[in-house]
Amino acid sequence: MTPVADAIAISVGPDTVLATPPGCVPGMGSVGFNGTTGTKIPVFHPLLTNTAAMLAGVKRQYKRVGREVTALAIAGDGGASD
């Protein structure tokens, strides 16, 4: 990942689930190559339009099995907005 995205993932902790919708974020290394540049946390690739809903469902499932996780979405190629 890029230094900024890596710092964000480290600051939120290891119990994090990351969503990277289509754009430059998945291409900049959230997936990684040969296990060397990717994240060490679960990464999902939802659509831009359902990222929040997908993360809500993932977080709910983790809670259901007894784990508390931080749901984090990183999008950033101008294709996403608040």
N, C-alpha and C positions, 0 to 999 in steps of 0.2 A: 504494500500500500504506500501511498505517498506519506511523507512525514506528518502532514496535518491530520490526515485520516487515521494514521497509526497512533498519533498522540491522543486523539479523541477516543479511540477504542481502548487504549491503555487507561485513560482517566476514568472511564465508566466501569472498568473492572472486567474480570474474566467471565462473569455470569451475564454475558450480553449476547443478544441475538441481533444481527445486523441485516438490514434490508437495503439493497442497492438496486433501485429501479433502473430501467434502461437509460443509457447516457454514457458519460465519460467515466463515472465512478467504477462500474464493473471492469471497464477496460484499463483502469489505472492500477489495478492490482488487487482488488478485493478477492478475486478468485485465486490468483497466483499461478505460477508455472513451476512444475516439479516440486511443489510443496515448499518452495523457498521464499516466495514473495507474497503469498496470500495471507489471509488472516488466520488466527488460531481460534477463532470463535465461529459458531454457525452463521452462514451467510445464505440469505434467500434473495431471489431475483423476481420481485413482483412487478406488475404493471405500474405505471406512474399513477393511474387512477385508483388503484386499490391498495396502495402501500400501507396506509394507516389501518385499514380493515384487516389486512393479512397479518400485520404485526399484533393487532389486538387478539386475533384468534390464536396465534402462536404463543403469545404471553399467557392466554387463558389455559391452553393445553399444558404448558409447563407448570402453571399453578395447580392444575388438576392432578398432576403427578407428584406434587410436593416440592417443586423448585421455584424460587423467586428469581426472575431474570429481568434485566433492563432491555427494553425494546428500543432499538436505535435505527433510524433511517438516515442515510446519507445520499442526497441527490444533488447534482450540481453542474448541469451543462446549459442552464438557461431553459431547459424543458420542464422544469418544475417550479412551482411557486407556492407560497403559503396561502 
